């Protein structure tokens, strides 16, 4: 069958489960934080562009 004799052995990771699954958890957490950060930076950039375009339009209207 392979290295593990069952699903519980797979999840136990030969006694290193806390390190292996902890590392996967940290990577997943970092990915989620990066996605939220990207969304926030994109929203901020879009807001700044819109405000700049409005300011430019107001200058032209004078």
CHARMM internal coordinates of N, CA and C (Angstrom, degrees):
IC EDIT
DIST 1 N 1 CA 1.4492
DIST 1 CA 1 C 1.5144
ANGL 1 N 1 CA 1 C 111.20
DIST 1 C 2 N 1.2723
ANGL 1 CA 1 C 2 N 118.72
DIHE 1 N 1 CA 1 C 2 N -36.55
DIST 2 N 2 CA 1.4608
ANGL 1 C 2 N 2 CA 120.34
DIHE 1 CA 1 C 2 N 2 CA 179.30
DIST 2 CA 2 C 1.5116
ANGL 2 N 2 CA 2 C 110.78
DIHE 1 C 2 N 2 CA 2 C 140.91
DIST 2 C 3 N 1.3037
ANGL 2 CA 2 C 3 N 114.84
DIHE 2 N 2 CA 2 C 3 N -156.65
DIST 3 N 3 CA 1.4503
ANGL 2 C 3 N 3 CA 121.02
DIHE 2 CA 2 C 3 N 3 CA -176.03
DIST 3 CA 3 C 1.5215
ANGL 3 N 3 CA 3 C 111.87
DIHE 2 C 3 N 3 CA 3 C -71.28
DIST 3 C 4 N 1.3393
ANGL 3 CA 3 C 4 N 118.50
DIHE 3 N 3 CA 3 C 4 N -34.52
DIST 4 N 4 CA 1.4606
ANGL 3 C 4 N 4 CA 121.99
DIHE 3 CA 3 C 4 N 4 CA -176.75
DIST 4 CA 4 C 1.5180
ANGL 4 N 4 CA 4 C 109.90
DIHE 3 C 4 N 4 CA 4 C -104.46
DIST 4 C 5 N 1.3242
ANGL 4 CA 4 C 5 N 115.36
DIHE 4 N 4 CA 4 C 5 N 142.71
DIST 5 N 5 CA 1.4623
ANGL 4 C 5 N 5 CA 119.55
DIHE 4 CA 4 C 5 N 5 CA 179.82
DIST 5 CA 5 C 1.5264
ANGL 5 N 5 CA 5 C 112.10
DIHE 4 C 5 N 5 CA 5 C -92.54
DIST 5 C 6 N 1.3083
ANGL 5 CA 5 C 6 N 117.16
DIHE 5 N 5 CA 5 C 6 N -2.38
DIST 6 N 6 CA 1.4612
ANGL 5 C 6 N 6 CA 120.92
DIHE 5 CA 5 C 6 N 6 CA 177.71
DIST 6 CA 6 C 1.5141
ANGL 6 N 6 CA 6 C 111.03
DIHE 5 C 6 N 6 CA 6 C -175.29
DIST 6 C 7 N 1.3122
ANGL 6 CA 6 C 7 N 114.78
DIHE 6 N 6 CA 6 C 7 N 175.69
DIST 7 N 7 CA 1.4604
ANGL 6 C 7 N 7 CA 119.95
DIHE 6 CA 6 C 7 N 7 CA -177.48
DIST 7 CA 7 C 1.5203
ANGL 7 N 7 CA 7 C 111.33
DIHE 6 C 7 N 7 CA 7 C -66.84
DIST 7 C 8 N 1.3359
ANGL 7 CA 7 C 8 N 117.72
DIHE 7 N 7 CA 7 C 8 N -34.36
DIST 8 N 8 CA 1.4648
ANGL 7 C 8 N 8 CA 119.73
DIHE 7 CA 7 C 8 N 8 CA 179.07
DIST 8 CA 8 C 1.5271
ANGL 8 N 8 CA 8 C 111.09
DIHE 7 C 8 N 8 CA 8 C -66.33
DIST 8 C 9 N 1.3418
ANGL 8 CA 8 C 9 N 117.08
DIHE 8 N 8 CA 8 C 9 N -35.32
DIST 9 N 9 CA 1.4632
ANGL 8 C 9 N 9 CA 120.13
DIHE 8 CA 8 C 9 N 9 CA 175.51
DIST 9 CA 9 C 1.5294
ANGL 9 N 9 CA 9 C 110.58
DIHE 8 C 9 N 9 CA 9 C -66.63
DIST 9 C 10 N 1.3133
ANGL 9 CA 9 C 10 N 116.36
DIHE 9 N 9 CA 9 C 10 N -36.96
DIST 10 N 10 CA 1.4571
ANGL 9 C 10 N 10 CA 119.83
DIHE 9 CA 9 C 10 N 10 CA 177.18
DIST 10 CA 10 C 1.5310
ANGL 10 N 10 CA 10 C 110.55
DIHE 9 C 10 N 10 CA 10 C -61.20
DIST 10 C 11 N 1.3426
ANGL 10 CA 10 C 11 N 116.78
DIHE 10 N 10 CA 10 C 11 N -48.97
DIST 11 N 11 CA 1.4560
ANGL 10 C 11 N 11 CA 119.98
DIHE 10 CA 10 C 11 N 11 CA -178.45
DIST 11 CA 11 C 1.5296
ANGL 11 N 11 CA 11 C 112.30
DIHE 10 C 11 N 11 CA 11 C -70.11
DIST 11 C 12 N 1.3200
ANGL 11 CA 11 C 12 N 118.44
DIHE 11 N 11 CA 11 C 12 N -24.23
DIST 12 N 12 CA 1.4632
ANGL 11 C 12 N 12 CA 121.91
DIHE 11 CA 11 C 12 N 12 CA 177.24
DIST 12 CA 12 C 1.5230
ANGL 12 N 12 CA 12 C 111.28
DIHE 11 C 12 N 12 CA 12 C -76.34
DIST 12 C 13 N 1.3115
ANGL 12 CA 12 C 13 N 117.93
DIHE 12 N 12 CA 12 C 13 N -23.26
DIST 13 N 13 CA 1.4688
ANGL 12 C 13 N 13 CA 124.32
DIHE 12 CA 12 C 13 N 13 CA 177.40
DIST 13 CA 13 C 1.5231
ANGL 13 N 13 CA 13 C 113.03
DIHE 12 C 13 N 13 CA 13 C 52.02
DIST 13 C 14 N 1.3077
ANGL 13 CA 13 C 14 N 115.02
DIHE 13 N 13 CA 13 C 14 N 42.27
DIST 14 N 14 CA 1.4648
ANGL 13 C 14 N 14 CA 119.66
DIHE 13 CA 13 C 14 N 14 CA 176.55
DIST 14 CA 14 C 1.5156
ANGL 14 N 14 CA 14 C 113.63
DIHE 13 C 14 N 14 CA 14 C 63.37
DIST 14 C 15 N 1.3172
ANGL 14 CA 14 C 15 N 117.82
DIHE 14 N 14 CA 14 C 15 N 28.20
DIST 15 N 15 CA 1.4599
ANGL 14 C 15 N 15 CA 121.75
DIHE 14 CA 14 C 15 N 15 CA 179.92
DIST 15 CA 15 C 1.5199
ANGL 15 N 15 CA 15 C 113.91
DIHE 14 C 15 N 15 CA 15 C 92.81
DIST 15 C 16 N 1.3151
ANGL 15 CA 15 C 16 N 117.34
DIHE 15 N 15 CA 15 C 16 N -2.33
DIST 16 N 16 CA 1.4627
ANGL 15 C 16 N 16 CA 121.40
DIHE 15 CA 15 C 16 N 16 CA -179.06
DIST 16 CA 16 C 1.5273
ANGL 16 N 16 CA 16 C 112.64
DIHE 15 C 16 N 16 CA 16 C -108.71
DIST 16 C 17 N 1.3170
ANGL 16 CA 16 C 17 N 116.58
DIHE 16 N 16 CA 16 C 17 N 21.17
DIST 17 N 17 CA 1.4638
ANGL 16 C 17 N 17 CA 121.05
DIHE 16 CA 16 C 17 N 17 CA -174.54
DIST 17 CA 17 C 1.5178
ANGL 17 N 17 CA 17 C 112.06
DIHE 16 C 17 N 17 CA 17 C -59.32
DIST 17 C 18 N 1.3196
ANGL 17 CA 17 C 18 N 118.23
DIHE 17 N 17 CA 17 C 18 N -41.51
DIST 18 N 18 CA 1.4667
ANGL 17 C 18 N 18 CA 119.33
DIHE 17 CA 17 C 18 N 18 CA -177.05
DIST 18 CA 18 C 1.5208
ANGL 18 N 18 CA 18 C 111.34
DIHE 17 C 18 N 18 CA 18 C -61.91
DIST 18 C 19 N 1.3194
ANGL 18 CA 18 C 19 N 117.30
DIHE 18 N 18 CA 18 C 19 N -33.23
DIST 19 N 19 CA 1.4576
ANGL 18 C 19 N 19 CA 120.10
DIHE 18 CA 18 C 19 N 19 CA 179.65
DIST 19 CA 19 C 1.5278
ANGL 19 N 19 CA 19 C 110.95
DIHE 18 C 19 N 19 CA 19 C -79.58
DIST 19 C 20 N 1.3164
ANGL 19 CA 19 C 20 N 116.54
DIHE 19 N 19 CA 19 C 20 N -44.25
DIST 20 N 20 CA 1.4681
ANGL 19 C 20 N 20 CA 120.80
DIHE 19 CA 19 C 20 N 20 CA -178.00
DIST 20 CA 20 C 1.5157
ANGL 20 N 20 CA 20 C 110.59
DIHE 19 C 20 N 20 CA 20 C -65.77
DIST 20 C 21 N 1.3223
ANGL 20 CA 20 C 21 N 117.54
DIHE 20 N 20 CA 20 C 21 N -52.76
DIST 21 N 21 CA 1.4663
ANGL 20 C 21 N 21 CA 120.36
DIHE 20 CA 20 C 21 N 21 CA -177.37
DIST 21 CA 21 C 1.5213
ANGL 21 N 21 CA 21 C 110.93
DIHE 20 C 21 N 21 CA 21 C -71.69
DIST 21 C 22 N 1.3194
ANGL 21 CA 21 C 22 N 117.17
DIHE 21 N 21 CA 21 C 22 N -30.09
DIST 22 N 22 CA 1.4643
ANGL 21 C 22 N 22 CA 120.04
DIHE 21 CA 21 C 22 N 22 CA 174.04
DIST 22 CA 22 C 1.5163
ANGL 22 N 22 CA 22 C 111.81
DIHE 21 C 22 N 22 CA 22 C -63.92
DIST 22 C 23 N 1.3326
ANGL 22 CA 22 C 23 N 115.80
DIHE 22 N 22 CA 22 C 23 N -40.63
DIST 23 N 23 CA 1.4665
ANGL 22 C 23 N 23 CA 120.14
DIHE 22 CA 22 C 23 N 23 CA 177.79
DIST 23 CA 23 C 1.5271
ANGL 23 N 23 CA 23 C 110.59
DIHE 22 C 23 N 23 CA 23 C -65.70
DIST 23 C 24 N 1.3296
ANGL 23 CA 23 C 24 N 117.31
DIHE 23 N 23 CA 23 C 24 N -43.47
DIST 24 N 24 CA 1.4651
ANGL 23 C 24 N 24 CA 119.91
DIHE 23 CA 23 C 24 N 24 CA 176.68
DIST 24 CA 24 C 1.5305
ANGL 24 N 24 CA 24 C 110.48
DIHE 23 C 24 N 24 CA 24 C -61.59
DIST 24 C 25 N 1.3265
ANGL 24 CA 24 C 25 N 116.58
DIHE 24 N 24 CA 24 C 25 N -40.59
DIST 25 N 25 CA 1.4592
ANGL 24 C 25 N 25 CA 120.54
DIHE 24 CA 24 C 25 N 25 CA 178.92
DIST 25 CA 25 C 1.5218
ANGL 25 N 25 CA 25 C 112.28
DIHE 24 C 25 N 25 CA 25 C -62.77
DIST 25 C 26 N 1.3280
ANGL 25 CA 25 C 26 N 116.81
DIHE 25 N 25 CA 25 C 26 N -42.39
DIST 26 N 26 CA 1.4602
ANGL 25 C 26 N 26 CA 120.41
DIHE 25 CA 25 C 26 N 26 CA 179.12
DIST 26 CA 26 C 1.5202
ANGL 26 N 26 CA 26 C 111.42
DIHE 25 C 26 N 26 CA 26 C -65.38
DIST 26 C 27 N 1.3172
ANGL 26 CA 26 C 27 N 117.56
DIHE 26 N 26 CA 26 C 27 N -40.68
DIST 27 N 27 CA 1.4689
ANGL 26 C 27 N 27 CA 120.97
DIHE 26 CA 26 C 27 N 27 CA 178.15
DIST 27 CA 27 C 1.5269
ANGL 27 N 27 CA 27 C 109.85
DIHE 26 C 27 N 27 CA 27 C -63.61
DIST 27 C 28 N 1.3199
ANGL 27 CA 27 C 28 N 117.18
DIHE 27 N 27 CA 27 C 28 N -44.41
DIST 28 N 28 CA 1.4600
ANGL 27 C 28 N 28 CA 121.01
DIHE 27 CA 27 C 28 N 28 CA 178.65
DIST 28 CA 28 C 1.5264
ANGL 28 N 28 CA 28 C 110.06
DIHE 27 C 28 N 28 CA 28 C -62.02
DIST 28 C 29 N 1.3329
ANGL 28 CA 28 C 29 N 117.72
DIHE 28 N 28 CA 28 C 29 N -43.61
DIST 29 N 29 CA 1.4575
ANGL 28 C 29 N 29 CA 122.21
DIHE 28 CA 28 C 29 N 29 CA 177.97
DIST 29 CA 29 C 1.5291
ANGL 29 N 29 CA 29 C 110.81
DIHE 28 C 29 N 29 CA 29 C -60.02
DIST 29 C 30 N 1.3244
ANGL 29 CA 29 C 30 N 117.20
DIHE 29 N 29 CA 29 C 30 N -43.65
DIST 30 N 30 CA 1.4724
ANGL 29 C 30 N 30 CA 120.83
DIHE 29 CA 29 C 30 N 30 CA 178.96
DIST 30 CA 30 C 1.5272
ANGL 30 N 30 CA 30 C 111.41
DIHE 29 C 30 N 30 CA 30 C -64.62
DIST 30 C 31 N 1.3285
ANGL 30 CA 30 C 31 N 117.45
DIHE 30 N 30 CA 30 C 31 N -40.01
DIST 31 N 31 CA 1.4651
ANGL 30 C 31 N 31 CA 120.23
DIHE 30 CA 30 C 31 N 31 CA 176.54
DIST 31 CA 31 C 1.5231
ANGL 31 N 31 CA 31 C 110.89
DIHE 30 C 31 N 31 CA 31 C -60.96
DIST 31 C 32 N 1.3165
ANGL 31 CA 31 C 32 N 117.38
DIHE 31 N 31 CA 31 C 32 N -44.34
DIST 32 N 32 CA 1.4634
ANGL 31 C 32 N 32 CA 121.55
DIHE 31 CA 31 C 32 N 32 CA -179.76
DIST 32 CA 32 C 1.5287
ANGL 32 N 32 CA 32 C 110.15
DIHE 31 C 32 N 32 CA 32 C -63.81
DIST 32 C 33 N 1.3348
ANGL 32 CA 32 C 33 N 117.13
DIHE 32 N 32 CA 32 C 33 N -44.93
DIST 33 N 33 CA 1.4654
ANGL 32 C 33 N 33 CA 120.24
DIHE 32 CA 32 C 33 N 33 CA 177.72
DIST 33 CA 33 C 1.5188
ANGL 33 N 33 CA 33 C 111.27
DIHE 32 C 33 N 33 CA 33 C -61.01
DIST 33 C 34 N 1.3117
ANGL 33 CA 33 C 34 N 117.72
DIHE 33 N 33 CA 33 C 34 N -39.70
DIST 34 N 34 CA 1.4647
ANGL 33 C 34 N 34 CA 121.55
DIHE 33 CA 33 C 34 N 34 CA 179.49
DIST 34 CA 34 C 1.5242
ANGL 34 N 34 CA 34 C 110.77
DIHE 33 C 34 N 34 CA 34 C -64.87
DIST 34 C 35 N 1.3133
ANGL 34 CA 34 C 35 N 117.59
DIHE 34 N 34 CA 34 C 35 N -42.07
DIST 35 N 35 CA 1.4624
ANGL 34 C 35 N 35 CA 120.97
DIHE 34 CA 34 C 35 N 35 CA 178.92
DIST 35 CA 35 C 1.5224
ANGL 35 N 35 CA 35 C 110.26
DIHE 34 C 35 N 35 CA 35 C -62.17
DIST 35 C 36 N 1.3442
ANGL 35 CA 35 C 36 N 117.24
DIHE 35 N 35 CA 35 C 36 N -47.07
DIST 36 N 36 CA 1.4602
ANGL 35 C 36 N 36 CA 120.05
DIHE 35 CA 35 C 36 N 36 CA 178.68
DIST 36 CA 36 C 1.5261
ANGL 36 N 36 CA 36 C 111.08
DIHE 35 C 36 N 36 CA 36 C -62.83
DIST 36 C 37 N 1.3152
ANGL 36 CA 36 C 37 N 117.13
DIHE 36 N 36 CA 36 C 37 N -39.61
DIST 37 N 37 CA 1.4651
ANGL 36 C 37 N 37 CA 120.71
DIHE 36 CA 36 C 37 N 37 CA 177.81
DIST 37 CA 37 C 1.5160
ANGL 37 N 37 CA 37 C 111.95
DIHE 36 C 37 N 37 CA 37 C -63.51
DIST 37 C 38 N 1.3252
ANGL 37 CA 37 C 38 N 116.67
DIHE 37 N 37 CA 37 C 38 N -42.04
DIST 38 N 38 CA 1.4586
ANGL 37 C 38 N 38 CA 120.31
DIHE 37 CA 37 C 38 N 38 CA 178.12
DIST 38 CA 38 C 1.5187
ANGL 38 N 38 CA 38 C 111.99
DIHE 37 C 38 N 38 CA 38 C -63.24
DIST 38 C 39 N 1.3203
ANGL 38 CA 38 C 39 N 116.37
DIHE 38 N 38 CA 38 C 39 N -41.27
DIST 39 N 39 CA 1.4690
ANGL 38 C 39 N 39 CA 120.42
DIHE 38 CA 38 C 39 N 39 CA 178.91
DIST 39 CA 39 C 1.5192
ANGL 39 N 39 CA 39 C 109.81
DIHE 38 C 39 N 39 CA 39 C -63.04
DIST 39 C 40 N 1.3223
ANGL 39 CA 39 C 40 N 117.26
DIHE 39 N 39 CA 39 C 40 N -45.48
DIST 40 N 40 CA 1.4733
ANGL 39 C 40 N 40 CA 120.56
DIHE 39 CA 39 C 40 N 40 CA -179.72
DIST 40 CA 40 C 1.5219
ANGL 40 N 40 CA 40 C 111.35
DIHE 39 C 40 N 40 CA 40 C -64.08
DIST 40 C 41 N 1.3460
ANGL 40 CA 40 C 41 N 117.83
DIHE 40 N 40 CA 40 C 41 N -42.88
DIST 41 N 41 CA 1.4631
ANGL 40 C 41 N 41 CA 120.14
DIHE 40 CA 40 C 41 N 41 CA 179.24
DIST 41 CA 41 C 1.5214
ANGL 41 N 41 CA 41 C 111.16
DIHE 40 C 41 N 41 CA 41 C -65.44
DIST 41 C 42 N 1.3293
ANGL 41 CA 41 C 42 N 117.41
DIHE 41 N 41 CA 41 C 42 N -36.38
DIST 42 N 42 CA 1.4564
ANGL 41 C 42 N 42 CA 120.66
DIHE 41 CA 41 C 42 N 42 CA 178.51
DIST 42 CA 42 C 1.5215
ANGL 42 N 42 CA 42 C 110.65
DIHE 41 C 42 N 42 CA 42 C -66.63
DIST 42 C 43 N 1.3309
ANGL 42 CA 42 C 43 N 116.98
DIHE 42 N 42 CA 42 C 43 N -43.11
DIST 43 N 43 CA 1.4625
ANGL 42 C 43 N 43 CA 120.62
DIHE 42 CA 42 C 43 N 43 CA 178.26
DIST 43 CA 43 C 1.5280
ANGL 43 N 43 CA 43 C 111.01
DIHE 42 C 43 N 43 CA 43 C -62.92
DIST 43 C 44 N 1.3253
ANGL 43 CA 43 C 44 N 116.62
DIHE 43 N 43 CA 43 C 44 N -41.40
DIST 44 N 44 CA 1.4654
ANGL 43 C 44 N 44 CA 120.49
DIHE 43 CA 43 C 44 N 44 CA 179.23
DIST 44 CA 44 C 1.5268
ANGL 44 N 44 CA 44 C 110.83
DIHE 43 C 44 N 44 CA 44 C -64.73
DIST 44 C 45 N 1.3284
ANGL 44 CA 44 C 45 N 116.85
DIHE 44 N 44 CA 44 C 45 N -43.92
DIST 45 N 45 CA 1.4614
ANGL 44 C 45 N 45 CA 120.56
DIHE 44 CA 44 C 45 N 45 CA 179.63
DIST 45 CA 45 C 1.5293
ANGL 45 N 45 CA 45 C 110.90
DIHE 44 C 45 N 45 CA 45 C -63.86
DIST 45 C 46 N 1.3371
ANGL 45 CA 45 C 46 N 117.33
DIHE 45 N 45 CA 45 C 46 N -41.38
DIST 46 N 46 CA 1.4633
ANGL 45 C 46 N 46 CA 120.62
DIHE 45 CA 45 C 46 N 46 CA 179.11
DIST 46 CA 46 C 1.5251
ANGL 46 N 46 CA 46 C 110.46
DIHE 45 C 46 N 46 CA 46 C -64.30
DIST 46 C 47 N 1.3240
ANGL 46 CA 46 C 47 N 116.90
DIHE 46 N 46 CA 46 C 47 N -40.19
DIST 47 N 47 CA 1.4661
ANGL 46 C 47 N 47 CA 121.19
DIHE 46 CA 46 C 47 N 47 CA 178.86
DIST 47 CA 47 C 1.5305
ANGL 47 N 47 CA 47 C 110.53
DIHE 46 C 47 N 47 CA 47 C -64.50
DIST 47 C 48 N 1.3334
ANGL 47 CA 47 C 48 N 116.99
DIHE 47 N 47 CA 47 C 48 N -43.37
DIST 48 N 48 CA 1.4643
ANGL 47 C 48 N 48 CA 120.72
DIHE 47 CA 47 C 48 N 48 CA 178.84
DIST 48 CA 48 C 1.5217
ANGL 48 N 48 CA 48 C 111.47
DIHE 47 C 48 N 48 CA 48 C -64.58
DIST 48 C 49 N 1.3231
ANGL 48 CA 48 C 49 N 117.49
DIHE 48 N 48 CA 48 C 49 N -39.62
DIST 49 N 49 CA 1.4684
ANGL 48 C 49 N 49 CA 120.31
DIHE 48 CA 48 C 49 N 49 CA 177.76
DIST 49 CA 49 C 1.5265
ANGL 49 N 49 CA 49 C 110.85
DIHE 48 C 49 N 49 CA 49 C -64.50
DIST 49 C 50 N 1.3063
ANGL 49 CA 49 C 50 N 116.67
DIHE 49 N 49 CA 49 C 50 N -42.37
DIST 50 N 50 CA 1.4619
ANGL 49 C 50 N 50 CA 120.41
DIHE 49 CA 49 C 50 N 50 CA 179.02
DIST 50 CA 50 C 1.5225
ANGL 50 N 50 CA 50 C 111.21
DIHE 49 C 50 N 50 CA 50 C -64.03
DIST 50 C 51 N 1.3286
ANGL 50 CA 50 C 51 N 117.15
DIHE 50 N 50 CA 50 C 51 N -42.51
DIST 51 N 51 CA 1.4592
ANGL 50 C 51 N 51 CA 120.13
DIHE 50 CA 50 C 51 N 51 CA 178.51
DIST 51 CA 51 C 1.5282
ANGL 51 N 51 CA 51 C 110.90
DIHE 50 C 51 N 51 CA 51 C -65.18
DIST 51 C 52 N 1.3256
ANGL 51 CA 51 C 52 N 117.03
DIHE 51 N 51 CA 51 C 52 N -39.14
DIST 52 N 52 CA 1.4612
ANGL 51 C 52 N 52 CA 120.62
DIHE 51 CA 51 C 52 N 52 CA 177.57
DIST 52 CA 52 C 1.5198
ANGL 52 N 52 CA 52 C 111.86
DIHE 51 C 52 N 52 CA 52 C -65.44
DIST 52 C 53 N 1.3149
ANGL 52 CA 52 C 53 N 116.38
DIHE 52 N 52 CA 52 C 53 N -40.09
DIST 53 N 53 CA 1.4654
ANGL 52 C 53 N 53 CA 119.90
DIHE 52 CA 52 C 53 N 53 CA 178.86
DIST 53 CA 53 C 1.5212
ANGL 53 N 53 CA 53 C 110.60
DIHE 52 C 53 N 53 CA 53 C -66.43
DIST 53 C 54 N 1.3227
ANGL 53 CA 53 C 54 N 117.37
DIHE 53 N 53 CA 53 C 54 N -39.03
DIST 54 N 54 CA 1.4623
ANGL 53 C 54 N 54 CA 121.15
DIHE 53 CA 53 C 54 N 54 CA 177.93
DIST 54 CA 54 C 1.5428
ANGL 54 N 54 CA 54 C 110.46
DIHE 53 C 54 N 54 CA 54 C -65.55
DIST 54 C 55 N 1.3270
ANGL 54 CA 54 C 55 N 116.69
DIHE 54 N 54 CA 54 C 55 N -42.05
DIST 55 N 55 CA 1.4709
ANGL 54 C 55 N 55 CA 120.95
DIHE 54 CA 54 C 55 N 55 CA 178.38
DIST 55 CA 55 C 1.5189
ANGL 55 N 55 CA 55 C 109.84
DIHE 54 C 55 N 55 CA 55 C -63.15
DIST 55 C 56 N 1.3164
ANGL 55 CA 55 C 56 N 117.31
DIHE 55 N 55 CA 55 C 56 N -42.75
DIST 56 N 56 CA 1.4601
ANGL 55 C 56 N 56 CA 121.47
DIHE 55 CA 55 C 56 N 56 CA 179.18
DIST 56 CA 56 C 1.5274
ANGL 56 N 56 CA 56 C 110.30
DIHE 55 C 56 N 56 CA 56 C -63.78
DIST 56 C 57 N 1.3186
ANGL 56 CA 56 C 57 N 116.82
DIHE 56 N 56 CA 56 C 57 N -41.51
DIST 57 N 57 CA 1.4594
ANGL 56 C 57 N 57 CA 120.90
DIHE 56 CA 56 C 57 N 57 CA 178.70
DIST 57 CA 57 C 1.5291
ANGL 57 N 57 CA 57 C 110.56
DIHE 56 C 57 N 57 CA 57 C -64.94
DIST 57 C 58 N 1.3459
ANGL 57 CA 57 C 58 N 117.32
DIHE 57 N 57 CA 57 C 58 N -38.70
DIST 58 N 58 CA 1.4605
ANGL 57 C 58 N 58 CA 120.93
DIHE 57 CA 57 C 58 N 58 CA 179.65
DIST 58 CA 58 C 1.5266
ANGL 58 N 58 CA 58 C 110.32
DIHE 57 C 58 N 58 CA 58 C -65.90
DIST 58 C 59 N 1.3375
ANGL 58 CA 58 C 59 N 117.61
DIHE 58 N 58 CA 58 C 59 N -36.70
DIST 59 N 59 CA 1.4598
ANGL 58 C 59 N 59 CA 121.08
DIHE 58 CA 58 C 59 N 59 CA 177.24
DIST 59 CA 59 C 1.5152
ANGL 59 N 59 CA 59 C 111.60
DIHE 58 C 59 N 59 CA 59 C -65.20
DIST 59 C 60 N 1.3350
ANGL 59 CA 59 C 60 N 116.56
DIHE 59 N 59 CA 59 C 60 N -38.74
DIST 60 N 60 CA 1.4607
ANGL 59 C 60 N 60 CA 121.25
DIHE 59 CA 59 C 60 N 60 CA -179.64
DIST 60 CA 60 C 1.5208
ANGL 60 N 60 CA 60 C 111.10
DIHE 59 C 60 N 60 CA 60 C -69.91
DIST 60 C 61 N 1.3131
ANGL 60 CA 60 C 61 N 117.06
DIHE 60 N 60 CA 60 C 61 N -31.31
DIST 61 N 61 CA 1.4612
ANGL 60 C 61 N 61 CA 120.91
DIHE 60 CA 60 C 61 N 61 CA -179.19
DIST 61 CA 61 C 1.5198
ANGL 61 N 61 CA 61 C 112.74
DIHE 60 C 61 N 61 CA 61 C -71.88
DIST 61 C 62 N 1.3172
ANGL 61 CA 61 C 62 N 117.04
DIHE 61 N 61 CA 61 C 62 N -17.81
DIST 62 N 62 CA 1.4758
ANGL 61 C 62 N 62 CA 120.34
DIHE 61 CA 61 C 62 N 62 CA -179.80
DIST 62 CA 62 C 1.4611
ANGL 62 N 62 CA 62 C 109.09
DIHE 61 C 62 N 62 CA 62 C -74.49
END
COOR INIT
IC SEED 1 N 1 CA 1 C
IC BUILD
